[in-house]
Amino acid sequence: MENRKQKREEFRLRISGVELGTHSYSIDCDNTFFELAEIPDLHNGLIKLQIEMNISEKMVLLNFHFNGNVELPCDRCLDPVTIDLDFTENLVVKLVPFVDDMEKVEEDDMWIVDENTYDLDLFHFVYESIALHLPMQILHADDENGNPTCNPEILKKLEEFSGREHDAIDPRWEALKNIKLD
């Protein structure tokens, strides 16, 4: 439990009292991060996150570089598939006077927070960035002939239950082939 709390705190970047200029941070998005983020089916992986924070009096510019891989189940055979990720994201944080929680603005790539904010909690930003860069469909890569490299036993079962061996068209639907839609 302590490890989870400690991992969660790694994503809080202090901005109050930090010297103006550029600062760099490194965080590992590891299995503990994925458990905390509760990304469905993602329980294994390591993404190295490099954050460059450029802080000025009224603005914080954050540049994120994500690099690593995660393991997800294949949508076809459910065996694990390793997905490589390498992408960047940017976040602009404007520091303005007298922003209360009702006025606090958090958009995709710009936040407006009170200038007296002590730290920025980037956990959900990082979580959302990773989740949005995962492919819509997780499949094992095809071989050089275009054949799936999924678990052959599962592919055999899928073929068996797909009904493709019954290519004969039901005579009740045969007439629909002749309909011309213009």
C-alpha positions as CSV (number, residue, x, y, z in Angstrom):
1,M,0.0,0.0,0.0
2,E,2.9,2.4,0.8
3,N,4.4,1.7,-2.6
4,R,1.2,2.7,-4.3
5,K,0.9,5.9,-2.3
6,Q,4.6,6.7,-3.1
7,K,4.1,6.1,-6.8
8,R,1.0,8.4,-6.8
9,E,3.1,11.2,-5.2
10,E,5.7,11.0,-8.0
11,F,3.2,12.6,-10.3
12,R,2.9,15.7,-8.1
13,L,5.3,18.4,-9.5
14,R,6.0,21.2,-7.1
15,I,5.8,24.7,-8.8
16,S,5.6,26.9,-5.7
17,G,9.0,28.4,-4.8
18,V,10.7,26.6,-7.7
19,E,13.4,28.6,-9.4
20,L,12.3,30.1,-12.7
21,G,13.8,28.3,-15.8
22,T,13.9,24.7,-17.0
23,H,13.8,21.6,-14.8
24,S,13.8,18.0,-15.9
25,Y,12.1,15.0,-14.2
26,S,12.0,11.3,-14.9
27,I,9.2,9.0,-13.8
28,D,8.7,5.3,-14.5
29,C,5.2,4.3,-15.4
30,D,5.4,0.7,-14.2
31,N,3.1,-2.0,-13.0
32,T,2.2,0.0,-9.8
33,F,1.2,3.0,-12.0
34,F,-1.0,0.7,-14.2
35,E,-2.7,-0.7,-11.1
36,L,-3.4,2.8,-9.8
37,A,-4.6,4.0,-13.2
38,E,-6.9,1.0,-13.6
39,I,-6.5,0.9,-17.4
40,P,-8.5,-2.1,-18.4
41,D,-6.5,-5.2,-19.2
42,L,-3.2,-3.4,-18.8
43,H,-1.2,-4.8,-15.9
44,N,2.3,-5.2,-17.3
45,G,4.7,-2.8,-18.9
46,L,7.2,0.0,-18.4
47,I,7.1,3.4,-19.9
48,K,9.9,5.8,-19.2
49,L,8.4,9.3,-18.9
50,Q,10.7,12.4,-19.3
51,I,9.2,15.7,-18.3
52,E,10.8,19.0,-19.0
53,M,9.2,21.9,-17.1
54,N,9.9,25.4,-18.1
55,I,8.5,27.7,-15.4
56,S,8.0,31.5,-15.6
57,E,6.2,33.9,-13.4
58,K,2.8,33.4,-15.0
59,M,3.1,30.2,-16.9
60,V,4.4,26.6,-16.7
61,L,5.2,24.8,-20.0
62,L,5.4,21.0,-19.6
63,N,6.8,18.8,-22.3
64,F,6.3,15.0,-21.9
65,H,8.1,12.2,-23.7
66,F,6.8,8.7,-23.3
67,N,8.9,5.7,-24.3
68,G,8.4,2.1,-23.5
69,N,6.0,-0.8,-23.9
70,V,2.9,-2.3,-22.4
71,E,1.3,-5.7,-22.6
72,L,-2.3,-6.1,-23.4
73,P,-4.4,-9.2,-24.4
74,C,-4.9,-9.8,-28.1
75,D,-8.5,-9.0,-29.2
76,R,-8.5,-12.2,-31.3
77,C,-6.8,-14.9,-29.2
78,L,-6.4,-13.2,-25.7
79,D,-2.7,-14.1,-25.6
80,P,-0.5,-11.1,-24.5
81,V,0.7,-8.6,-27.1
82,T,3.5,-6.2,-26.5
83,I,2.7,-2.7,-27.7
84,D,5.6,-0.2,-28.2
85,L,4.8,3.4,-27.3
86,D,7.0,6.4,-28.2
87,F,5.2,9.8,-28.3
88,T,5.2,13.3,-26.9
89,E,2.6,15.5,-25.3
90,N,2.6,19.2,-24.2
91,L,0.7,20.9,-21.4
92,V,0.5,24.7,-20.8
93,V,-0.4,25.8,-17.3
94,K,-1.4,29.4,-16.9
95,L,-1.0,30.8,-13.4
96,V,-3.6,33.5,-12.7
97,P,-4.6,35.3,-9.5
98,F,-7.7,34.4,-7.6
99,V,-8.9,31.2,-9.2
100,D,-11.1,29.1,-7.0
101,D,-12.0,25.5,-7.6
102,M,-15.2,26.4,-9.4
103,E,-13.2,28.5,-12.0
104,K,-10.3,26.1,-12.3
105,V,-10.0,25.1,-16.0
106,E,-8.5,21.9,-17.2
107,E,-8.6,21.3,-20.9
108,D,-6.7,18.7,-23.0
109,D,-3.5,20.7,-23.3
110,M,-4.1,23.8,-21.2
111,W,-4.8,24.3,-17.5
112,I,-5.6,27.5,-15.7
113,V,-4.8,27.4,-12.0
114,D,-4.4,29.8,-9.2
115,E,-0.9,31.4,-9.1
116,N,-0.6,30.3,-5.4
117,T,-0.9,26.6,-6.4
118,Y,1.7,24.6,-4.6
119,D,2.0,21.6,-7.0
120,L,0.5,20.1,-10.1
121,D,-1.0,16.6,-10.0
122,L,-0.2,15.2,-13.4
123,F,-1.3,11.6,-12.7
124,H,-4.5,11.8,-14.7
125,F,-2.9,13.7,-17.5
126,V,-0.3,11.0,-17.9
127,Y,-2.9,8.2,-17.5
128,E,-5.1,9.8,-20.2
129,S,-2.1,10.3,-22.5
130,I,-1.1,6.7,-22.4
131,A,-4.7,5.5,-22.7
132,L,-5.3,7.6,-25.8
133,H,-2.1,6.4,-27.5
134,L,-3.1,2.7,-27.2
135,P,-4.3,1.2,-30.5
136,M,-8.1,0.8,-30.9
137,Q,-7.6,-2.9,-31.8
138,I,-4.9,-5.0,-30.2
139,L,-3.8,-7.9,-32.5
140,H,-0.7,-9.9,-33.0
141,A,1.1,-8.8,-36.1
142,D,0.6,-10.8,-39.3
143,D,3.4,-12.8,-40.7
144,E,5.1,-12.0,-44.0
145,N,2.3,-13.8,-45.9
146,G,-0.4,-11.8,-44.2
147,N,-1.5,-14.6,-41.9
148,P,-2.3,-14.0,-38.3
149,T,0.3,-15.1,-35.7
150,C,-2.2,-15.6,-33.0
151,N,-2.5,-18.7,-30.9
152,P,-3.2,-21.4,-33.5
153,E,-5.5,-23.4,-31.2
154,I,-7.7,-20.4,-30.7
155,L,-7.7,-19.6,-34.4
156,K,-8.8,-23.1,-35.1
157,K,-11.6,-22.8,-32.6
158,L,-12.7,-19.4,-34.0
159,E,-12.8,-20.9,-37.5
160,E,-14.7,-23.9,-36.2
161,F,-17.4,-21.6,-34.7
162,S,-17.5,-18.9,-37.3
163,G,-19.7,-20.9,-39.7
164,R,-17.6,-20.1,-42.7
165,E,-17.6,-23.7,-43.8
166,H,-21.2,-23.3,-44.6
167,D,-20.8,-21.0,-47.6
168,A,-24.1,-22.0,-49.1
169,I,-26.5,-19.0,-49.0
170,D,-29.9,-19.6,-47.4
171,P,-32.4,-19.5,-50.3
172,R,-34.6,-17.0,-48.5
173,W,-31.7,-14.5,-48.8
174,E,-30.7,-15.4,-52.3
175,A,-33.2,-13.0,-53.8
176,L,-31.6,-10.0,-52.0
177,K,-28.5,-10.3,-54.1
178,N,-30.5,-9.1,-57.1
179,I,-31.6,-5.9,-55.5
180,K,-30.0,-2.9,-57.2
181,L,-29.6,0.2,-55.0
182,D,-29.0,3.4,-56.9
